Amino acid sequence: MNTLDANRYTDTWRAFGAAIERPRAVLVVSAHWYTNATAVTAMARPRTIHDFYGFPDELFAFDYPAAGAPEVAQEVVEAVKPRWVGLDVDSWGLDHGTWSVLAHVFPEADVPVVQLSINALEPLEYHLDIGRRLAPLREQGVLVVASGNLVHNLRRVAWDRPTGGFDWARRFDDDLGEVIRDAPGDLLRLAEHGDYPLAVPTPDHFIPLLHLAALAEVAGEAPEALVDGFTYGSISMTSYTVGFRPPVRGDGSDEVRLPPVDVVPPEQSNL
């Protein structure tokens, strides 16, 4: 429900959107379009998908009416060749992995958006390669957003720990941070981490980060943490950026000005 709430994460996403140069379009790799093919949305008016259940009516009523960008979808197809990407003109749309974040980054829904699916049939190396091939789009005014959770284990959620993380979750999150800052192209070695089976019980929320790591590798830039934290023990809310340095506070320290840590998000978590 980050879409409807204000907390330290959504406030940071809003500050990020206000600080960056306005992109020509946004390309989102969302954990929630995990399917058996690689595809990109290519419709002029993507629908808002409510791909969840058991949440308040207000969330089901939420609409994010951003335009699509068929021309950018075609650019994605060309960028990843000889890899194949299908043009989806009527099947998907914008799922909550996309609009729960962009509702704060671009609250007016005035930047065109396309989504790239995660091909569940391909190995992790494939997704790193796709990320590398997408790098030229950044030079053409396309903002690439990877939406997922670095640690995402819903079976281990602890409702009595709204702001904390389990020791295994924190270890994995910390070690991931070291790898992605020092050697983003080596992120796959985390699959051998002792806490990987708990932190990444399914790959859908981890794979979007591979695209960001690949973009950082191509650019020769170390990703910067935009915001970090945990919710309910087993969900990491840590976000990274490439090519964007978080605003410097008035006291000169390199921190984004955030609300107090006791202002926490409820169930929904992304990015």
Secondary structure, DSSP 8 states (H G I E B T S, - for coil): -TTT---HHHHHHHHHHHHS---SEEEEEEEEEEESS-EEE--SS--B-----SS-HHHHH--------HHHHHHHHHHTTTS--EEESSS--B-HHHHHHHHHHSTT--S-EEEEEEETTS-HHHHHHHHHHHHHHHTTTEEEEEES-SSB-GGG--TT-SS-B-HHHHHHHHHHHHHHHH-GGGGGGGGGSTTHHHH-SSGGGTHHHHHHHHHHHHHT---EEEE--EETBTEE--EEESS------TTS-S------TTS---S----
